[in-house]
């Protein structure tokens, strides 16, 4: 694994552990006896942390560092495999899609990216609900975010908060709301959509073929899933 990749992975681990404990970067820095800027640089991957610093940060959160060797992206393949073995209803529930869709109400939107792929049966990991929103509905969307006590993803500090909510403001279109994390694709017109139904709810989604064309990350996940399927068929 290249060092730059390892640095990114380690930063992600520290951020994930911190957020799981509902700590801010400032609080973790105080517990670990380091500066907030140090925590921010580690989480963003801007600094290659020493083993001592990693142990210091993790120890402050009641965790410890372990080392293992595995094939590249083995964890991602394992997640895809685990999802493939689950009922679709369980995957939808775990992704938190229904909670977001219910709160969106009559705000015009189309589910996109990995969320759209999941709703069409693909066992892809979904870390945030992805939606397409028209710029014409930006004010309504901003009010929806406000009503949902949203915090915007701050790429500089690698955490949610400290930025204005409006999509027009600079920053990544990713928010944490009471319904879950939401990533928006702001567009002049909503993309062409199809309707899929699961249980008692209908969803307007970007067709799978369009997802693969427009979303490189979702396309890569789908490719990995198909490779796993092909490998399983060859071994059977």
Secondary structure, DSSP 4 states (H G I P E B T S, - for coil): --HHHHHHHHHHHHHHHHHHTT--HHHHHHHHTS-HHHHHHHHHTSS---HHHHHHHHHHTT---------TTHHHHHHHHHHHTS-HHHHHHHHTHHHHHHHHTTS--EE-HHHHHHHTT-----SSEEEEEEGGGHHHHHHHHHHTT-EEEETTTTEE-SS---TTSSS-SEEEETTEEEEEEEESSPPP-EEEEETTEEEEE--HHHHHHH-HHHHHHHHHHHHHHHHHHHH-
